[in-house]
């Protein structure tokens, strides 16, 4: 059961990242940058999901604070 919830959370985060990247690219163009905070509201409503995104961004891939939205979307689509 716990594994299923973790996998579901991961899929939800990936879908959210793609949706946010698509919206940013559509509204501001291909060169728009964002940070992992762009995937969350100003309130910290889901600290586990925020930490998962932060870990993926900072520890796993050692990305800069701001990265191009198209790069992040491509990484997610490629299963990174």
mmJSON file of the N, C-alpha and C atoms, coordinates in Angstrom:
{"data_MODEL":{"atom_site":{
"group_PDB":["ATOM","ATOM","ATOM","ATOM","ATOM","ATOM","ATOM","ATOM","ATOM","ATOM","ATOM","ATOM","ATOM","ATOM","ATOM","ATOM","ATOM","ATOM","ATOM","ATOM","ATOM","ATOM","ATOM","ATOM","ATOM","ATOM","ATOM","ATOM","ATOM","ATOM","ATOM","ATOM","ATOM","ATOM","ATOM","ATOM","ATOM","ATOM","ATOM","ATOM","ATOM","ATOM","ATOM","ATOM","ATOM","ATOM","ATOM","ATOM","ATOM","ATOM","ATOM","ATOM","ATOM","ATOM","ATOM","ATOM","ATOM","ATOM","ATOM","ATOM","ATOM","ATOM","ATOM","ATOM","ATOM","ATOM","ATOM","ATOM","ATOM","ATOM","ATOM","ATOM","ATOM","ATOM","ATOM","ATOM","ATOM","ATOM","ATOM","ATOM","ATOM","ATOM","ATOM","ATOM","ATOM","ATOM","ATOM","ATOM","ATOM","ATOM","ATOM","ATOM","ATOM","ATOM","ATOM","ATOM","ATOM","ATOM","ATOM","ATOM","ATOM","ATOM","ATOM","ATOM","ATOM","ATOM","ATOM","ATOM","ATOM","ATOM","ATOM","ATOM","ATOM","ATOM","ATOM","ATOM","ATOM","ATOM","ATOM","ATOM","ATOM","ATOM","ATOM","ATOM","ATOM","ATOM","ATOM","ATOM","ATOM","ATOM","ATOM","ATOM","ATOM","ATOM","ATOM","ATOM","ATOM","ATOM","ATOM","ATOM","ATOM","ATOM","ATOM","ATOM","ATOM","ATOM","ATOM","ATOM","ATOM","ATOM","ATOM","ATOM","ATOM","ATOM","ATOM","ATOM","ATOM","ATOM","ATOM","ATOM","ATOM","ATOM","ATOM","ATOM","ATOM","ATOM","ATOM","ATOM","ATOM","ATOM","ATOM","ATOM","ATOM","ATOM","ATOM","ATOM","ATOM","ATOM","ATOM","ATOM","ATOM","ATOM","ATOM","ATOM","ATOM","ATOM","ATOM","ATOM","ATOM","ATOM","ATOM","ATOM","ATOM","ATOM","ATOM","ATOM","ATOM","ATOM","ATOM","ATOM","ATOM","ATOM","ATOM","ATOM","ATOM","ATOM","ATOM","ATOM","ATOM","ATOM","ATOM","ATOM","ATOM","ATOM","ATOM","ATOM","ATOM","ATOM","ATOM","ATOM","ATOM","ATOM","ATOM","ATOM","ATOM","ATOM","ATOM","ATOM","ATOM","ATOM","ATOM","ATOM","ATOM","ATOM","ATOM","ATOM","ATOM","ATOM","ATOM","ATOM"],
"id":[1,2,3,4,5,6,7,8,9,10,11,12,13,14,15,16,17,18,19,20,21,22,23,24,25,26,27,28,29,30,31,32,33,34,35,36,37,38,39,40,41,42,43,44,45,46,47,48,49,50,51,52,53,54,55,56,57,58,59,60,61,62,63,64,65,66,67,68,69,70,71,72,73,74,75,76,77,78,79,80,81,82,83,84,85,86,87,88,89,90,91,92,93,94,95,96,97,98,99,100,101,102,103,104,105,106,107,108,109,110,111,112,113,114,115,116,117,118,119,120,121,122,123,124,125,126,127,128,129,130,131,132,133,134,135,136,137,138,139,140,141,142,143,144,145,146,147,148,149,150,151,152,153,154,155,156,157,158,159,160,161,162,163,164,165,166,167,168,169,170,171,172,173,174,175,176,177,178,179,180,181,182,183,184,185,186,187,188,189,190,191,192,193,194,195,196,197,198,199,200,201,202,203,204,205,206,207,208,209,210,211,212,213,214,215,216,217,218,219,220,221,222,223,224,225,226,227,228,229,230,231,232,233,234,235,236,237,238,239,240],
"type_symbol":["N","C","C","N","C","C","N","C","C","N","C","C","N","C","C","N","C","C","N","C","C","N","C","C","N","C","C","N","C","C","N","C","C","N","C","C","N","C","C","N","C","C","N","C","C","N","C","C","N","C","C","N","C","C","N","C","C","N","C","C","N","C","C","N","C","C","N","C","C","N","C","C","N","C","C","N","C","C","N","C","C","N","C","C","N","C","C","N","C","C","N","C","C","N","C","C","N","C","C","N","C","C","N","C","C","N","C","C","N","C","C","N","C","C","N","C","C","N","C","C","N","C","C","N","C","C","N","C","C","N","C","C","N","C","C","N","C","C","N","C","C","N","C","C","N","C","C","N","C","C","N","C","C","N","C","C","N","C","C","N","C","C","N","C","C","N","C","C","N","C","C","N","C","C","N","C","C","N","C","C","N","C","C","N","C","C","N","C","C","N","C","C","N","C","C","N","C","C","N","C","C","N","C","C","N","C","C","N","C","C","N","C","C","N","C","C","N","C","C","N","C","C","N","C","C","N","C","C","N","C","C","N","C","C","N","C","C","N","C","C"],
"label_atom_id":["N","CA","C","N","CA","C","N","CA","C","N","CA","C","N","CA","C","N","CA","C","N","CA","C","N","CA","C","N","CA","C","N","CA","C","N","CA","C","N","CA","C","N","CA","C","N","CA","C","N","CA","C","N","CA","C","N","CA","C","N","CA","C","N","CA","C","N","CA","C","N","CA","C","N","CA","C","N","CA","C","N","CA","C","N","CA","C","N","CA","C","N","CA","C","N","CA","C","N","CA","C","N","CA","C","N","CA","C","N","CA","C","N","CA","C","N","CA","C","N","CA","C","N","CA","C","N","CA","C","N","CA","C","N","CA","C","N","CA","C","N","CA","C","N","CA","C","N","CA","C","N","CA","C","N","CA","C","N","CA","C","N","CA","C","N","CA","C","N","CA","C","N","CA","C","N","CA","C","N","CA","C","N","CA","C","N","CA","C","N","CA","C","N","CA","C","N","CA","C","N","CA","C","N","CA","C","N","CA","C","N","CA","C","N","CA","C","N","CA","C","N","CA","C","N","CA","C","N","CA","C","N","CA","C","N","CA","C","N","CA","C","N","CA","C","N","CA","C","N","CA","C","N","CA","C","N","CA","C","N","CA","C","N","CA","C","N","CA","C","N","CA","C","N","CA","C","N","CA","C"],
"label_alt_id":[null,null,null,null,null,null,null,null,null,null,null,null,null,null,null,null,null,null,null,null,null,null,null,null,null,null,null,null,null,null,null,null,null,null,null,null,null,null,null,null,null,null,null,null,null,null,null,null,null,null,null,null,null,null,null,null,null,null,null,null,null,null,null,null,null,null,null,null,null,null,null,null,null,null,null,null,null,null,null,null,null,null,null,null,null,null,null,null,null,null,null,null,null,null,null,null,null,null,null,null,null,null,null,null,null,null,null,null,null,null,null,null,null,null,null,null,null,null,null,null,null,null,null,null,null,null,null,null,null,null,null,null,null,null,null,null,null,null,null,null,null,null,null,null,null,null,null,null,null,null,null,null,null,null,null,null,null,null,null,null,null,null,null,null,null,null,null,null,null,null,null,null,null,null,null,null,null,null,null,null,null,null,null,null,null,null,null,null,null,null,null,null,null,null,null,null,null,null,null,null,null,null,null,null,null,null,null,null,null,null,null,null,null,null,null,null,null,null,null,null,null,null,null,null,null,null,null,null,null,null,null,null,null,null,null,null,null,null,null,null],
"label_comp_id":["UNK","UNK","UNK","UNK","UNK","UNK","UNK","UNK","UNK","UNK","UNK","UNK","UNK","UNK","UNK","UNK","UNK","UNK","UNK","UNK","UNK","UNK","UNK","UNK","UNK","UNK","UNK","UNK","UNK","UNK","UNK","UNK","UNK","UNK","UNK","UNK","UNK","UNK","UNK","UNK","UNK","UNK","UNK","UNK","UNK","UNK","UNK","UNK","UNK","UNK","UNK","UNK","UNK","UNK","UNK","UNK","UNK","UNK","UNK","UNK","UNK","UNK","UNK","UNK","UNK","UNK","UNK","UNK","UNK","UNK","UNK","UNK","UNK","UNK","UNK","UNK","UNK","UNK","UNK","UNK","UNK","UNK","UNK","UNK","UNK","UNK","UNK","UNK","UNK","UNK","UNK","UNK","UNK","UNK","UNK","UNK","UNK","UNK","UNK","UNK","UNK","UNK","UNK","UNK","UNK","UNK","UNK","UNK","UNK","UNK","UNK","UNK","UNK","UNK","UNK","UNK","UNK","UNK","UNK","UNK","UNK","UNK","UNK","UNK","UNK","UNK","UNK","UNK","UNK","UNK","UNK","UNK","UNK","UNK","UNK","UNK","UNK","UNK","UNK","UNK","UNK","UNK","UNK","UNK","UNK","UNK","UNK","UNK","UNK","UNK","UNK","UNK","UNK","UNK","UNK","UNK","UNK","UNK","UNK","UNK","UNK","UNK","UNK","UNK","UNK","UNK","UNK","UNK","UNK","UNK","UNK","UNK","UNK","UNK","UNK","UNK","UNK","UNK","UNK","UNK","UNK","UNK","UNK","UNK","UNK","UNK","UNK","UNK","UNK","UNK","UNK","UNK","UNK","UNK","UNK","UNK","UNK","UNK","UNK","UNK","UNK","UNK","UNK","UNK","UNK","UNK","UNK","UNK","UNK","UNK","UNK","UNK","UNK","UNK","UNK","UNK","UNK","UNK","UNK","UNK","UNK","UNK","UNK","UNK","UNK","UNK","UNK","UNK","UNK","UNK","UNK","UNK","UNK","UNK","UNK","UNK","UNK","UNK","UNK","UNK"],
"label_asym_id":["A","A","A","A","A","A","A","A","A","A","A","A","A","A","A","A","A","A","A","A","A","A","A","A","A","A","A","A","A","A","A","A","A","A","A","A","A","A","A","A","A","A","A","A","A","A","A","A","A","A","A","A","A","A","A","A","A","A","A","A","A","A","A","A","A","A","A","A","A","A","A","A","A","A","A","A","A","A","A","A","A","A","A","A","A","A","A","A","A","A","A","A","A","A","A","A","A","A","A","A","A","A","A","A","A","A","A","A","A","A","A","A","A","A","A","A","A","A","A","A","A","A","A","A","A","A","A","A","A","A","A","A","A","A","A","A","A","A","A","A","A","A","A","A","A","A","A","A","A","A","A","A","A","A","A","A","A","A","A","A","A","A","A","A","A","A","A","A","A","A","A","A","A","A","A","A","A","A","A","A","A","A","A","A","A","A","A","A","A","A","A","A","A","A","A","A","A","A","A","A","A","A","A","A","A","A","A","A","A","A","A","A","A","A","A","A","A","A","A","A","A","A","A","A","A","A","A","A","A","A","A","A","A","A","A","A","A","A","A","A"],
"label_entity_id":["1","1","1","1","1","1","1","1","1","1","1","1","1","1","1","1","1","1","1","1","1","1","1","1","1","1","1","1","1","1","1","1","1","1","1","1","1","1","1","1","1","1","1","1","1","1","1","1","1","1","1","1","1","1","1","1","1","1","1","1","1","1","1","1","1","1","1","1","1","1","1","1","1","1","1","1","1","1","1","1","1","1","1","1","1","1","1","1","1","1","1","1","1","1","1","1","1","1","1","1","1","1","1","1","1","1","1","1","1","1","1","1","1","1","1","1","1","1","1","1","1","1","1","1","1","1","1","1","1","1","1","1","1","1","1","1","1","1","1","1","1","1","1","1","1","1","1","1","1","1","1","1","1","1","1","1","1","1","1","1","1","1","1","1","1","1","1","1","1","1","1","1","1","1","1","1","1","1","1","1","1","1","1","1","1","1","1","1","1","1","1","1","1","1","1","1","1","1","1","1","1","1","1","1","1","1","1","1","1","1","1","1","1","1","1","1","1","1","1","1","1","1","1","1","1","1","1","1","1","1","1","1","1","1","1","1","1","1","1","1"],
"label_seq_id":[1,1,1,2,2,2,3,3,3,4,4,4,5,5,5,6,6,6,7,7,7,8,8,8,9,9,9,10,10,10,11,11,11,12,12,12,13,13,13,14,14,14,15,15,15,16,16,16,17,17,17,18,18,18,19,19,19,20,20,20,21,21,21,22,22,22,23,23,23,24,24,24,25,25,25,26,26,26,27,27,27,28,28,28,29,29,29,30,30,30,31,31,31,32,32,32,33,33,33,34,34,34,35,35,35,36,36,36,37,37,37,38,38,38,39,39,39,40,40,40,41,41,41,42,42,42,43,43,43,44,44,44,45,45,45,46,46,46,47,47,47,48,48,48,49,49,49,50,50,50,51,51,51,52,52,52,53,53,53,54,54,54,55,55,55,56,56,56,57,57,57,58,58,58,59,59,59,60,60,60,61,61,61,62,62,62,63,63,63,64,64,64,65,65,65,66,66,66,67,67,67,68,68,68,69,69,69,70,70,70,71,71,71,72,72,72,73,73,73,74,74,74,75,75,75,76,76,76,77,77,77,78,78,78,79,79,79,80,80,80],
"pdbx_PDB_ins_code":[null,null,null,null,null,null,null,null,null,null,null,null,null,null,null,null,null,null,null,null,null,null,null,null,null,null,null,null,null,null,null,null,null,null,null,null,null,null,null,null,null,null,null,null,null,null,null,null,null,null,null,null,null,null,null,null,null,null,null,null,null,null,null,null,null,null,null,null,null,null,null,null,null,null,null,null,null,null,null,null,null,null,null,null,null,null,null,null,null,null,null,null,null,null,null,null,null,null,null,null,null,null,null,null,null,null,null,null,null,null,null,null,null,null,null,null,null,null,null,null,null,null,null,null,null,null,null,null,null,null,null,null,null,null,null,null,null,null,null,null,null,null,null,null,null,null,null,null,null,null,null,null,null,null,null,null,null,null,null,null,null,null,null,null,null,null,null,null,null,null,null,null,null,null,null,null,null,null,null,null,null,null,null,null,null,null,null,null,null,null,null,null,null,null,null,null,null,null,null,null,null,null,null,null,null,null,null,null,null,null,null,null,null,null,null,null,null,null,null,null,null,null,null,null,null,null,null,null,null,null,null,null,null,null,null,null,null,null,null,null],
"Cartn_x":[0.818,0.0,0.855,1.882,2.752,3.453,3.878,4.539,3.575,2.341,1.351,1.167,1.093,0.923,2.133,3.336,4.55,4.559,4.233,4.197,3.148,1.963,0.906,1.357,2.0,2.491,3.487,4.36,5.381,4.727,3.75,3.044,2.332,1.737,1.067,2.053,3.215,4.226,4.709,4.978,5.412,4.362,3.11,2.031,1.935,2.088,2.029,3.175,4.372,5.532,5.32,4.849,4.603,3.544,2.469,1.402,1.926,2.695,3.238,4.22,5.091,6.046,5.321,4.313,3.535,2.898,2.307,1.653,2.659,3.801,4.84,5.358,5.636,6.128,5.091,3.832,2.755,2.604,2.704,2.473,3.701,4.909,6.102,7.141,6.896,7.822,8.781,9.513,10.409,11.577,11.923,13.108,12.802,11.593,11.198,11.899,12.33,12.948,12.007,12.266,11.478,12.289,11.811,12.422,11.414,11.839,10.91,9.762,9.918,8.828,7.638,7.857,6.776,5.685,5.994,5.044,4.146,4.298,3.567,2.97,1.875,1.257,2.162,1.905,2.713,2.612,1.512,1.367,2.043,2.642,3.275,2.231,1.355,0.236,0.633,1.733,2.141,3.663,4.179,5.629,6.346,5.718,6.351,6.571,5.579,5.694,6.721,6.728,7.722,9.134,9.331,10.651,11.055,10.094,10.395,10.874,10.202,10.608,11.97,12.176,13.451,14.595,14.381,15.407,15.757,14.732,14.945,15.735,15.365,15.967,17.39,17.571,18.831,19.824,19.4,20.337,20.551,19.471,19.591,20.233,19.773,20.242,21.118,21.287,22.141,21.869,20.579,20.166,20.354,20.517,20.568,19.207,19.178,17.905,16.853,17.227,16.322,16.847,15.941,16.245,15.165,15.48,14.51,13.38,12.166,11.0,11.045,11.49,11.547,12.534,13.634,14.627,14.026,13.318,12.706,11.65,10.818,9.782,10.421,11.484,12.173,12.743,13.313,13.866,12.757,11.613,10.494,9.977,9.811,9.313,10.288,11.579,12.582,12.775,11.96,11.981,13.111,13.689,14.781,14.253],
"Cartn_y":[-1.199,0.0,1.253,1.307,2.484,2.701,1.618,1.745,2.345,1.93,2.475,3.973,4.4,5.824,6.613,6.075,6.757,6.888,5.808,5.84,6.83,6.814,7.739,9.179,9.449,10.786,11.207,10.315,10.609,10.953,10.192,10.475,11.815,12.111,13.398,14.549,14.397,15.446,15.635,14.539,14.631,15.325,14.97,15.598,17.088,17.424,18.823,19.618,19.058,19.729,19.991,18.999,19.168,20.236,20.22,21.211,22.625,22.804,24.132,24.578,23.694,24.041,24.436,23.669,24.0,25.38,25.672,26.965,28.107,27.943,28.988,29.22,28.145,28.26,28.939,28.563,29.149,30.646,31.032,32.438,33.329,32.753,33.605,33.219,32.156,31.771,30.663,30.185,29.036,29.297,30.541,30.87,31.113,30.866,31.148,30.197,30.775,29.983,29.86,28.863,28.687,27.928,27.959,27.175,26.113,25.196,24.14,24.708,25.911,26.546,26.865,26.932,27.246,26.173,25.001,23.891,23.869,24.877,24.896,26.267,26.274,27.522,28.158,29.385,30.07,29.401,28.746,27.993,26.64,26.165,24.858,23.812,23.493,22.585,21.114,20.792,19.4,19.309,19.321,19.337,18.123,16.952,15.764,15.923,16.458,16.66,17.749,18.807,19.874,19.316,18.497,17.909,16.953,16.24,15.354,16.173,17.271,18.144,18.772,19.24,19.866,18.867,17.655,16.62,16.287,16.128,15.843,16.973,18.201,19.385,19.63,19.638,20.064,18.915,17.848,16.765,15.825,15.375,14.374,14.943,16.127,16.669,17.908,18.42,19.577,20.73,21.036,22.108,23.465,24.502,25.866,26.242,27.344,27.783,28.003,28.659,28.837,28.033,27.286,26.505,26.773,26.512,26.699,25.674,26.14,25.264,24.121,24.407,23.345,22.247,22.624,21.645,20.744,21.341,20.564,19.624,20.133,19.301,18.125,18.391,17.338,16.281,16.722,15.784,14.881,15.467,14.689,13.694,14.162,13.28,12.135,12.367,11.336,10.427,10.634,9.749,10.021,11.199,11.523,11.992],
"Cartn_z":[0.0,0.0,0.0,0.816,0.863,-0.473,-1.115,-2.416,-3.423,-3.435,-4.355,-4.134,-2.88,-2.6,-3.059,-2.868,-3.303,-4.826,-5.541,-6.996,-7.47,-6.855,-7.249,-7.031,-5.917,-5.63,-6.691,-7.044,-8.053,-9.39,-9.802,-11.05,-10.977,-9.836,-9.657,-9.764,-9.18,-9.242,-10.677,-11.357,-12.757,-13.622,-13.452,-14.217,-13.905,-12.636,-12.22,-12.838,-12.835,-13.416,-14.899,-15.623,-17.06,-17.305,-16.533,-16.681,-16.44,-15.383,-15.061,-16.14,-16.581,-17.643,-18.919,-19.301,-20.5,-20.384,-19.234,-19.029,-19.079,-18.457,-18.461,-19.871,-20.604,-21.974,-22.85,-22.704,-23.498,-23.219,-21.958,-21.613,-21.79,-21.639,-21.657,-22.702,-23.451,-24.51,-24.112,-25.116,-24.94,-24.001,-23.794,-23.006,-21.531,-21.093,-19.71,-18.742,-17.627,-16.568,-15.381,-14.557,-13.339,-12.308,-11.071,-10.001,-9.578,-8.726,-8.305,-7.486,-6.947,-6.206,-7.114,-8.417,-9.363,-9.357,-8.844,-8.852,-7.622,-6.756,-5.491,-5.219,-4.487,-4.041,-2.985,-2.652,-1.64,-0.278,-0.011,1.234,1.072,2.135,2.122,2.51,1.578,1.834,1.795,1.116,0.989,1.118,2.343,2.537,1.956,1.944,1.384,-0.114,-0.809,-2.252,-2.561,-1.759,-1.919,-1.738,-0.734,-0.493,-1.611,-2.162,-3.288,-4.476,-4.764,-5.865,-5.594,-4.372,-4.003,-4.099,-3.634,-3.695,-5.136,-5.972,-7.391,-8.035,-7.753,-8.371,-7.868,-6.544,-5.933,-5.77,-5.135,-4.841,-6.02,-6.622,-7.681,-8.933,-9.378,-10.655,-10.525,-9.315,-9.042,-10.015,-10.167,-11.068,-10.4,-11.212,-10.706,-10.144,-9.4,-8.814,-9.909,-11.003,-12.138,-13.311,-13.935,-15.128,-16.171,-17.402,-18.483,-18.339,-18.505,-18.369,-19.375,-20.606,-21.61,-21.198,-20.515,-20.049,-18.974,-18.026,-16.944,-17.512,-18.421,-19.041,-19.786,-20.531,-21.278,-20.334,-19.215,-18.233,-17.684,-17.354,-16.824,-17.857,-19.096,-20.148,-20.443,-20.219,-20.43,-19.225,-18.193,-17.031,-16.059,-16.111,-15.18,-13.859],
"occupancy":[1.0,1.0,1.0,1.0,1.0,1.0,1.0,1.0,1.0,1.0,1.0,1.0,1.0,1.0,1.0,1.0,1.0,1.0,1.0,1.0,1.0,1.0,1.0,1.0,1.0,1.0,1.0,1.0,1.0,1.0,1.0,1.0,1.0,1.0,1.0,1.0,1.0,1.0,1.0,1.0,1.0,1.0,1.0,1.0,1.0,1.0,1.0,1.0,1.0,1.0,1.0,1.0,1.0,1.0,1.0,1.0,1.0,1.0,1.0,1.0,1.0,1.0,1.0,1.0,1.0,1.0,1.0,1.0,1.0,1.0,1.0,1.0,1.0,1.0,1.0,1.0,1.0,1.0,1.0,1.0,1.0,1.0,1.0,1.0,1.0,1.0,1.0,1.0,1.0,1.0,1.0,1.0,1.0,1.0,1.0,1.0,1.0,1.0,1.0,1.0,1.0,1.0,1.0,1.0,1.0,1.0,1.0,1.0,1.0,1.0,1.0,1.0,1.0,1.0,1.0,1.0,1.0,1.0,1.0,1.0,1.0,1.0,1.0,1.0,1.0,1.0,1.0,1.0,1.0,1.0,1.0,1.0,1.0,1.0,1.0,1.0,1.0,1.0,1.0,1.0,1.0,1.0,1.0,1.0,1.0,1.0,1.0,1.0,1.0,1.0,1.0,1.0,1.0,1.0,1.0,1.0,1.0,1.0,1.0,1.0,1.0,1.0,1.0,1.0,1.0,1.0,1.0,1.0,1.0,1.0,1.0,1.0,1.0,1.0,1.0,1.0,1.0,1.0,1.0,1.0,1.0,1.0,1.0,1.0,1.0,1.0,1.0,1.0,1.0,1.0,1.0,1.0,1.0,1.0,1.0,1.0,1.0,1.0,1.0,1.0,1.0,1.0,1.0,1.0,1.0,1.0,1.0,1.0,1.0,1.0,1.0,1.0,1.0,1.0,1.0,1.0,1.0,1.0,1.0,1.0,1.0,1.0,1.0,1.0,1.0,1.0,1.0,1.0,1.0,1.0,1.0,1.0,1.0,1.0,1.0,1.0,1.0,1.0,1.0,1.0],
"B_iso_or_equiv":[0.0,0.0,0.0,0.0,0.0,0.0,0.0,0.0,0.0,0.0,0.0,0.0,0.0,0.0,0.0,0.0,0.0,0.0,0.0,0.0,0.0,0.0,0.0,0.0,0.0,0.0,0.0,0.0,0.0,0.0,0.0,0.0,0.0,0.0,0.0,0.0,0.0,0.0,0.0,0.0,0.0,0.0,0.0,0.0,0.0,0.0,0.0,0.0,0.0,0.0,0.0,0.0,0.0,0.0,0.0,0.0,0.0,0.0,0.0,0.0,0.0,0.0,0.0,0.0,0.0,0.0,0.0,0.0,0.0,0.0,0.0,0.0,0.0,0.0,0.0,0.0,0.0,0.0,0.0,0.0,0.0,0.0,0.0,0.0,0.0,0.0,0.0,0.0,0.0,0.0,0.0,0.0,0.0,0.0,0.0,0.0,0.0,0.0,0.0,0.0,0.0,0.0,0.0,0.0,0.0,0.0,0.0,0.0,0.0,0.0,0.0,0.0,0.0,0.0,0.0,0.0,0.0,0.0,0.0,0.0,0.0,0.0,0.0,0.0,0.0,0.0,0.0,0.0,0.0,0.0,0.0,0.0,0.0,0.0,0.0,0.0,0.0,0.0,0.0,0.0,0.0,0.0,0.0,0.0,0.0,0.0,0.0,0.0,0.0,0.0,0.0,0.0,0.0,0.0,0.0,0.0,0.0,0.0,0.0,0.0,0.0,0.0,0.0,0.0,0.0,0.0,0.0,0.0,0.0,0.0,0.0,0.0,0.0,0.0,0.0,0.0,0.0,0.0,0.0,0.0,0.0,0.0,0.0,0.0,0.0,0.0,0.0,0.0,0.0,0.0,0.0,0.0,0.0,0.0,0.0,0.0,0.0,0.0,0.0,0.0,0.0,0.0,0.0,0.0,0.0,0.0,0.0,0.0,0.0,0.0,0.0,0.0,0.0,0.0,0.0,0.0,0.0,0.0,0.0,0.0,0.0,0.0,0.0,0.0,0.0,0.0,0.0,0.0,0.0,0.0,0.0,0.0,0.0,0.0,0.0,0.0,0.0,0.0,0.0,0.0],
"pdbx_formal_charge":[null,null,null,null,null,null,null,null,null,null,null,null,null,null,null,null,null,null,null,null,null,null,null,null,null,null,null,null,null,null,null,null,null,null,null,null,null,null,null,null,null,null,null,null,null,null,null,null,null,null,null,null,null,null,null,null,null,null,null,null,null,null,null,null,null,null,null,null,null,null,null,null,null,null,null,null,null,null,null,null,null,null,null,null,null,null,null,null,null,null,null,null,null,null,null,null,null,null,null,null,null,null,null,null,null,null,null,null,null,null,null,null,null,null,null,null,null,null,null,null,null,null,null,null,null,null,null,null,null,null,null,null,null,null,null,null,null,null,null,null,null,null,null,null,null,null,null,null,null,null,null,null,null,null,null,null,null,null,null,null,null,null,null,null,null,null,null,null,null,null,null,null,null,null,null,null,null,null,null,null,null,null,null,null,null,null,null,null,null,null,null,null,null,null,null,null,null,null,null,null,null,null,null,null,null,null,null,null,null,null,null,null,null,null,null,null,null,null,null,null,null,null,null,null,null,null,null,null,null,null,null,null,null,null,null,null,null,null,null,null],
"auth_seq_id":[1,1,1,2,2,2,3,3,3,4,4,4,5,5,5,6,6,6,7,7,7,8,8,8,9,9,9,10,10,10,11,11,11,12,12,12,13,13,13,14,14,14,15,15,15,16,16,16,17,17,17,18,18,18,19,19,19,20,20,20,21,21,21,22,22,22,23,23,23,24,24,24,25,25,25,26,26,26,27,27,27,28,28,28,29,29,29,30,30,30,31,31,31,32,32,32,33,33,33,34,34,34,35,35,35,36,36,36,37,37,37,38,38,38,39,39,39,40,40,40,41,41,41,42,42,42,43,43,43,44,44,44,45,45,45,46,46,46,47,47,47,48,48,48,49,49,49,50,50,50,51,51,51,52,52,52,53,53,53,54,54,54,55,55,55,56,56,56,57,57,57,58,58,58,59,59,59,60,60,60,61,61,61,62,62,62,63,63,63,64,64,64,65,65,65,66,66,66,67,67,67,68,68,68,69,69,69,70,70,70,71,71,71,72,72,72,73,73,73,74,74,74,75,75,75,76,76,76,77,77,77,78,78,78,79,79,79,80,80,80],
"auth_comp_id":["UNK","UNK","UNK","UNK","UNK","UNK","UNK","UNK","UNK","UNK","UNK","UNK","UNK","UNK","UNK","UNK","UNK","UNK","UNK","UNK","UNK","UNK","UNK","UNK","UNK","UNK","UNK","UNK","UNK","UNK","UNK","UNK","UNK","UNK","UNK","UNK","UNK","UNK","UNK","UNK","UNK","UNK","UNK","UNK","UNK","UNK","UNK","UNK","UNK","UNK","UNK","UNK","UNK","UNK","UNK","UNK","UNK","UNK","UNK","UNK","UNK","UNK","UNK","UNK","UNK","UNK","UNK","UNK","UNK","UNK","UNK","UNK","UNK","UNK","UNK","UNK","UNK","UNK","UNK","UNK","UNK","UNK","UNK","UNK","UNK","UNK","UNK","UNK","UNK","UNK","UNK","UNK","UNK","UNK","UNK","UNK","UNK","UNK","UNK","UNK","UNK","UNK","UNK","UNK","UNK","UNK","UNK","UNK","UNK","UNK","UNK","UNK","UNK","UNK","UNK","UNK","UNK","UNK","UNK","UNK","UNK","UNK","UNK","UNK","UNK","UNK","UNK","UNK","UNK","UNK","UNK","UNK","UNK","UNK","UNK","UNK","UNK","UNK","UNK","UNK","UNK","UNK","UNK","UNK","UNK","UNK","UNK","UNK","UNK","UNK","UNK","UNK","UNK","UNK","UNK","UNK","UNK","UNK","UNK","UNK","UNK","UNK","UNK","UNK","UNK","UNK","UNK","UNK","UNK","UNK","UNK","UNK","UNK","UNK","UNK","UNK","UNK","UNK","UNK","UNK","UNK","UNK","UNK","UNK","UNK","UNK","UNK","UNK","UNK","UNK","UNK","UNK","UNK","UNK","UNK","UNK","UNK","UNK","UNK","UNK","UNK","UNK","UNK","UNK","UNK","UNK","UNK","UNK","UNK","UNK","UNK","UNK","UNK","UNK","UNK","UNK","UNK","UNK","UNK","UNK","UNK","UNK","UNK","UNK","UNK","UNK","UNK","UNK","UNK","UNK","UNK","UNK","UNK","UNK","UNK","UNK","UNK","UNK","UNK","UNK"],
"auth_asym_id":["A","A","A","A","A","A","A","A","A","A","A","A","A","A","A","A","A","A","A","A","A","A","A","A","A","A","A","A","A","A","A","A","A","A","A","A","A","A","A","A","A","A","A","A","A","A","A","A","A","A","A","A","A","A","A","A","A","A","A","A","A","A","A","A","A","A","A","A","A","A","A","A","A","A","A","A","A","A","A","A","A","A","A","A","A","A","A","A","A","A","A","A","A","A","A","A","A","A","A","A","A","A","A","A","A","A","A","A","A","A","A","A","A","A","A","A","A","A","A","A","A","A","A","A","A","A","A","A","A","A","A","A","A","A","A","A","A","A","A","A","A","A","A","A","A","A","A","A","A","A","A","A","A","A","A","A","A","A","A","A","A","A","A","A","A","A","A","A","A","A","A","A","A","A","A","A","A","A","A","A","A","A","A","A","A","A","A","A","A","A","A","A","A","A","A","A","A","A","A","A","A","A","A","A","A","A","A","A","A","A","A","A","A","A","A","A","A","A","A","A","A","A","A","A","A","A","A","A","A","A","A","A","A","A","A","A","A","A","A","A"],
"auth_atom_id":["N","CA","C","N","CA","C","N","CA","C","N","CA","C","N","CA","C","N","CA","C","N","CA","C","N","CA","C","N","CA","C","N","CA","C","N","CA","C","N","CA","C","N","CA","C","N","CA","C","N","CA","C","N","CA","C","N","CA","C","N","CA","C","N","CA","C","N","CA","C","N","CA","C","N","CA","C","N","CA","C","N","CA","C","N","CA","C","N","CA","C","N","CA","C","N","CA","C","N","CA","C","N","CA","C","N","CA","C","N","CA","C","N","CA","C","N","CA","C","N","CA","C","N","CA","C","N","CA","C","N","CA","C","N","CA","C","N","CA","C","N","CA","C","N","CA","C","N","CA","C","N","CA","C","N","CA","C","N","CA","C","N","CA","C","N","CA","C","N","CA","C","N","CA","C","N","CA","C","N","CA","C","N","CA","C","N","CA","C","N","CA","C","N","CA","C","N","CA","C","N","CA","C","N","CA","C","N","CA","C","N","CA","C","N","CA","C","N","CA","C","N","CA","C","N","CA","C","N","CA","C","N","CA","C","N","CA","C","N","CA","C","N","CA","C","N","CA","C","N","CA","C","N","CA","C","N","CA","C","N","CA","C","N","CA","C","N","CA","C","N","CA","C","N","CA","C","N","CA","C"],
"pdbx_PDB_model_num":[1,1,1,1,1,1,1,1,1,1,1,1,1,1,1,1,1,1,1,1,1,1,1,1,1,1,1,1,1,1,1,1,1,1,1,1,1,1,1,1,1,1,1,1,1,1,1,1,1,1,1,1,1,1,1,1,1,1,1,1,1,1,1,1,1,1,1,1,1,1,1,1,1,1,1,1,1,1,1,1,1,1,1,1,1,1,1,1,1,1,1,1,1,1,1,1,1,1,1,1,1,1,1,1,1,1,1,1,1,1,1,1,1,1,1,1,1,1,1,1,1,1,1,1,1,1,1,1,1,1,1,1,1,1,1,1,1,1,1,1,1,1,1,1,1,1,1,1,1,1,1,1,1,1,1,1,1,1,1,1,1,1,1,1,1,1,1,1,1,1,1,1,1,1,1,1,1,1,1,1,1,1,1,1,1,1,1,1,1,1,1,1,1,1,1,1,1,1,1,1,1,1,1,1,1,1,1,1,1,1,1,1,1,1,1,1,1,1,1,1,1,1,1,1,1,1,1,1,1,1,1,1,1,1,1,1,1,1,1,1]
}}}
